[in-house]
């Protein structure tokens, strides 16, 4: 009798060792409830922004590098430069970004180079100290210097160059070798200019 009771107790003990333990449900104060409330995005306080905007600028300028991403949206980021860099596009340094975050490069080779193409005065961050912040319009290239697939401006530029060469050769050969040249714009308005005389090909004469 004692032996059978001992065997029964040992069997029960062994079975309970593998039984799942009951876990009490988490209370409403668990982290997954509190964190969204404590770290949720809040509206920017205009008075805080105004206080920082009122701070004096150092002897530097803010250059906002702007480019177009894979779906046609504009992206940008800011860097600090010395004022002499804003005198010409050629003075501006190239920059880079992680192209995988904008669908412009694969994750295993994500570096994309920003090549400055044009400079404009920044209307969003005006200054009163004689310097000017700038917007820098950029094209996107691979580190080896090739235009990335979404850089349609580089493709368009190659067609404009080809168009310019072909039309120039045609004009020179058909107008007694006189020197004409073509003015092209993104609105697709082209004209020939010879001295003060304009010959409109397409669009309005400006």
Secondary structure by P-SEA (a helix, b strand, c coil): caaaaaaaaaaaaaaaaacbbbbcccccccaaaaaaaacccccccaaaaaaaaacccccbbbbbbbbbccccccccbbbbbccccccccccbbbbcccccccccccccccbbbbbbccccccccccccccbbbbbbbbbbbcccccccccaaaaaaaaaaaaaaaaaaaaaaacccccbbbbbbccccccccccccbbbbcccccc
